């Protein structure tokens, strides 16, 4: 409803009028004891980013098993997974993607790094309201102007945590993974992030 139904290169992707924000219904019920998730009837689940990071991890494992090149990196549209070796990965400055890298991070074999935020998938609707592709389920509106990058031994965890930090920047204090989050120019990192910065 906020206008991200098609590619942002298509002018029709923008909404003529922004919806009234409201808390989203249809929350999945997680049963940790049984390892199951129940999706309420009538709720659609889009696993786009999560599926992409999972596939990147699978591709990296396949490359690792079948290729003896000492340095291979799998890039699935910004979700990166190291199949072999250690790589320096540039993390862009969300305030200016054309600027030099904000920082370079060492990513080791099997690790994934993912970035999420308002930087690239943002637009202005016909009513003048700014929007981006991450909708906060608590408010039903685009999340804060935040940008997060997470490095993890699990590519899927990196992707999920980058989205969580974009919507809830304050949660960085509880993370053990290497992570950074930027909100309104304020940059916060975890101790693990400081150890992987080149």
C-alpha positions in Angstrom: 0.0 0.0 0.0 3.0 2.3 0.5 3.9 1.9 -3.2 6.5 -0.8 -3.4 4.6 -3.3 -5.5 6.8 -3.2 -8.6 10.4 -2.1 -9.4 11.2 1.5 -8.4 12.4 2.0 -11.9 8.7 1.9 -12.9 7.0 5.2 -12.1 3.8 3.2 -11.3 5.6 1.8 -8.2 4.8 4.9 -6.2 1.4 5.3 -4.4 -0.7 8.2 -5.4 -1.8 8.5 -1.7 0.0 7.0 1.3 -2.1 4.7 3.5 -3.1 5.6 7.1 -0.5 4.0 9.3 -1.8 1.3 11.7 -0.4 -1.6 13.6 -0.3 -4.6 11.2 -2.4 -7.6 12.0 -1.5 -11.2 11.0 1.5 -11.8 13.3 3.1 -15.2 13.0 2.9 -17.3 16.2 6.3 -18.8 17.0 6.4 -22.1 19.1 10.1 -22.4 20.1 9.5 -25.7 22.0 8.3 -27.4 18.8 10.3 -25.4 16.3 7.2 -24.3 14.3 5.7 -21.0 13.1 2.0 -20.6 12.4 1.0 -18.0 9.9 -2.6 -16.6 10.5 -5.1 -17.3 7.7 -5.2 -14.6 5.2 -1.7 -13.4 5.9 0.9 -13.4 3.1 4.6 -13.9 4.0 7.3 -12.5 1.7 10.6 -14.3 2.3 12.4 -12.3 -0.5 15.4 -11.1 1.4 15.6 -14.1 3.8 15.3 -16.5 0.9 18.0 -14.6 -1.1 20.5 -14.8 1.8 19.7 -18.5 2.3 20.3 -19.2 -1.4 23.6 -17.2 -1.3 24.7 -19.4 1.6 23.8 -22.5 -0.3 25.6 -21.3 -3.4 28.7 -20.5 -1.4 28.7 -24.0 0.2 28.4 -25.5 -3.3 31.2 -23.4 -4.7 33.4 -24.2 -1.7 32.8 -28.0 -2.3 33.5 -27.9 -6.1 36.1 -25.1 -6.6 39.6 -24.9 -5.5 40.1 -21.2 -6.1 41.4 -19.8 -2.8 39.3 -16.6 -2.9 35.6 -16.8 -4.0 32.8 -14.5 -2.9 29.1 -15.0 -3.7 27.2 -11.8 -4.2 23.4 -12.1 -4.3 22.3 -8.6 -4.8 24.1 -7.2 -1.9 23.9 -10.2 0.4 27.5 -11.4 0.4 28.8 -14.8 1.5 32.5 -15.9 1.4 32.9 -19.3 -0.2 36.7 -19.4 0.2 39.3 -17.2 1.8 38.9 -13.9 3.6 37.7 -10.7 1.8 37.7 -7.0 2.5 34.2 -5.8 1.8 33.4 -2.1 1.4 30.4 -0.8 3.3 28.9 2.3 1.6 27.9 5.5 3.3 24.1 5.5 3.2 24.1 9.3 3.1 25.9 9.2 -0.3 26.2 5.9 -2.1 28.6 7.5 -4.6 31.0 8.6 -1.8 34.1 6.5 -0.9 33.3 3.5 1.3 32.4 4.3 4.9 34.5 1.4 6.1 36.1 -1.9 5.0 35.3 -5.1 6.9 37.1 -8.4 6.9 34.7 -11.2 6.0 35.9 -14.8 6.5 35.1 -18.1 4.9 31.4 -19.2 5.4 30.4 -15.8 6.8 27.7 -13.6 5.4 27.3 -9.8 5.4 24.1 -8.0 4.7 23.0 -4.4 4.7 19.5 -3.0 5.0 18.0 0.4 5.3 16.3 3.3 3.7 19.1 4.3 1.4 18.3 2.8 -1.9 14.7 1.7 -1.9 13.0 5.0 -1.0 10.6 7.3 -2.8 8.1 10.1 -2.4 4.4 9.2 -2.8 2.0 11.4 -4.8 0.8 13.1 -1.5 4.4 14.2 -0.7 5.0 11.6 2.0 8.4 10.0 2.1 8.5 6.2 2.1 10.9 3.3 1.9 10.6 -0.5 1.6 10.8 -1.5 5.3 7.5 -1.2 7.0 7.4 -1.3 10.8 4.7 -3.8 11.9 4.1 -1.8 15.1 3.1 1.4 13.2 2.3 0.2 9.7 4.5 3.0 8.3 8.0 3.0 6.9 10.6 2.6 9.6 13.1 5.2 10.8 15.7 6.6 8.5 18.2 4.0 9.6 20.8 1.9 7.8 22.4 -1.3 9.3 25.1 -3.8 8.3 25.6 -7.1 10.1 28.3 -9.7 9.7 27.5 -13.2 10.9 28.5 -16.8 10.6 25.0 -17.4 9.2 24.1 -15.4 6.1 20.4 -15.7 6.9 21.0 -14.2 10.4 23.0 -11.4 8.9 20.1 -10.5 6.6 17.4 -10.8 9.3 19.4 -8.8 11.9 20.2 -6.1 9.4 16.4 -5.6 8.9 15.7 -5.8 12.6 18.4 -3.1 13.4 17.0 -0.9 10.6 13.6 -1.0 12.3 14.9 -1.1 15.9 18.3 0.6 16.0 18.5 0.5 19.8 18.7 -3.3 19.7 22.3 -3.1 18.6 23.3 -3.0 22.3 22.1 -6.6 22.7 23.8 -8.1 19.6 26.9 -10.3 19.8 27.4 -10.2 16.0 29.6 -7.7 14.3 27.1 -4.9 13.4 26.8 -1.2 12.8 23.7 1.0 12.6 23.4 4.6 11.5 20.4 6.9 12.3 20.5 10.5 11.4 24.3 10.5 11.1 24.7 8.8 14.5 26.8 5.7 14.0 26.8 2.9 16.6 28.7 -0.4 16.5 29.1 -3.6 18.5 32.5 -4.6 20.0 32.6 -7.4 17.4 32.3 -4.9 14.6 35.3 -3.0 15.8 37.3 -6.2 15.6 36.5 -6.9 11.9 37.1 -3.3 10.6 40.2 -3.3 8.4 
